[in-house]
Amino acid sequence: MRVIREIKRIKDKKIVVDLPEGFQAKEVEVIILPIVCKSKKRPRKLSDILLKWPSLNRKEIENIKGIQYWLREWKVPKS
């Protein structure tokens, strides 16, 4: 099943959805969910969102690497 998810603006109480080439379904389900946004300015790119998150310091990164190493080396006994 192919899913298309888009955020659209409503104009004159209408929404237009452009289907990709090769889309062959004859009937579709349309679900309309209003976007509730507290602020009018939303980050548009993933990089904008990630830049607002706190960064990890060197010690935290080393701890994560140690856990990753431990998980890779861990062997589960076969029953």
C-alpha positions in Angstrom: 0.0 0.0 0.0 1.3 3.4 -0.9 0.7 6.3 1.5 0.9 10.0 0.6 1.1 12.5 3.4 1.1 16.2 2.7 0.4 19.3 4.6 -1.8 21.6 2.5 -3.3 25.0 2.9 -7.1 25.4 2.5 -8.2 27.8 -0.2 -11.8 28.6 -0.7 -12.7 25.6 1.4 -10.9 23.3 -1.1 -7.7 21.2 -0.9 -5.9 19.9 -4.0 -3.8 16.8 -3.8 -1.5 16.0 -6.8 -1.1 12.3 -7.2 2.3 11.0 -8.4 2.8 9.4 -11.8 1.8 5.8 -11.8 -0.7 6.1 -9.0 -3.4 3.6 -10.1 -5.9 3.3 -7.3 -9.5 4.1 -8.3 -10.7 4.8 -4.7 -8.9 6.3 -1.7 -9.5 7.2 1.9 -9.1 10.9 2.8 -8.5 11.8 6.4 -8.3 15.5 7.3 -6.6 16.5 10.5 -6.3 20.1 11.5 -2.9 21.3 12.5 -2.8 22.8 15.9 0.2 25.1 16.2 0.8 27.2 19.2 3.1 29.6 17.4 2.7 30.8 13.9 6.4 30.3 13.0 7.2 26.6 12.7 10.6 25.2 11.7 10.4 24.1 8.1 13.5 21.9 7.9 14.7 19.0 10.1 18.0 20.9 10.5 16.1 23.8 12.1 14.5 21.5 14.6 17.7 19.7 15.5 19.6 23.0 16.0 17.2 23.9 18.7 17.9 20.7 20.7 20.6 20.6 23.3 23.9 19.2 22.2 25.9 16.4 23.8 29.2 17.0 25.5 32.3 14.9 24.9 31.7 12.7 28.0 28.1 12.0 27.0 29.2 11.0 23.5 31.9 8.7 24.9 29.4 7.1 27.2 27.1 6.4 24.2 29.9 4.9 22.2 30.8 2.6 25.1 27.2 1.4 25.3 27.1 0.9 21.6 30.3 -1.2 21.8 29.0 -3.2 24.6 25.7 -3.9 22.8 27.6 -5.0 19.6 29.8 -7.4 21.6 27.0 -8.8 23.8 26.2 -12.4 22.8 22.8 -13.9 23.7 23.1 -17.6 24.6 21.1 -19.9 22.4 18.5 -22.0 24.2 
